[in-house]
Amino acid sequence: MSQKIIGLGLSRTGTTSLDHFLKKLGYDSHHFIPGLFQKPNWQFLENCDAVMDSPIPLIYQEIDERFPNSRYILTTRDEESWLTSMKWMLTHGKVIWNYSAELQKYHQELYHCYRYKEHILRRRWREYHEEVKDYFKDRPQDIYTINISEGFDTKALCQWLGKTPIDAPEPKVNARRDAPLVKRIKYSIKETLGLLHHGI
């Protein structure tokens, strides 16, 4: 069984940047994997090198059981800046990317909310990181942490992966942008009418 690289970072912690960089290193890397929602298609993971972002934070322990040779990268950041970014994601981002009912349910399950609620998100942020820390407490060699608030040291990551460092700028993609007001209103109406979050 080939070794997998699993990104553990929550949304808005540099997961897109990590995905882009792993691709530059030659990995078959995938960011946001619809095939792993609900009933996961494990064959998909069998056939690729790396996965990250939704829905990995909810299923990484099962991945660990199925792919015991995996290595894990936790992307994280300053808690306050993460909350600011999540506020954007759950207002503008969900409109820009037209979040589905399935993704809304995932956010509800992982974050305990699908709209921006600071106190709930703050609690879940802390709980999740404590969970990951506890899960890997006896396996520190299997997990590498990148705090994007302190910069993305690509050379150090290459060293941990056993790869020759490549000449690449610090990754920074998936920047925030505002969704048009009309689209935000239309999306809000869909939510209000229950067209997006049945069962939540």
C-alpha positions, 0 to 999 in steps of 0.5 A: 500500500502506497503512503498517503499524505493527508491534510488535516487542516480546517477550511481557511487554514491554507489547505488550497496552498498546500494542495498547490505546493504538493502538486508542484512536488509531483504528488497527485493531490486533491483538495475538497473531495466530494467522493469522500462525503457520506459513503466514502469512495475509498478507491479514490483515495487508493488511487491518489497521493494526497487529499485535504480539506472537506471532508477530511477533518471528519474522517481522518481517523477512519483514513488512518485505519484504512491507510496505516502508512499515511503521513499527516499535515496539519495546517493551522493559523492564528485563531482570530484570523481564522475566525475572520476568514470563516466569517467571510467563508460563511457569508461571501464564500458560500455564495461564490462557491454556491454551497450545496445542501451536502456541504451545509450538512458537513459544516453543521456536523463539523463546526456545529453551525452552517452560518457564522457563529463566533462562539461556536466556531471558536469552541470547535476550533479549540476542540478540533486541535486538541483532538488532533493533538491527542490522537497523534500524541504517541506518533509525533513522527507522523504529523507535521504542523504548518502555522500559516500565520508564521509563514509557509516554510516550503523547504522544511516541508520538503525535508520532512517529506524526503523531497528535494526542495524546489524553487517556489514562492511561498504559496498563497492562493484562494484569497478572499473576495466579496460576493455580489449583493444580489447573489448574497440575497438570492442565496439567503432566500434559498437558505430561509426557504429551506432549499439548501439545508434540509435536515439541519 
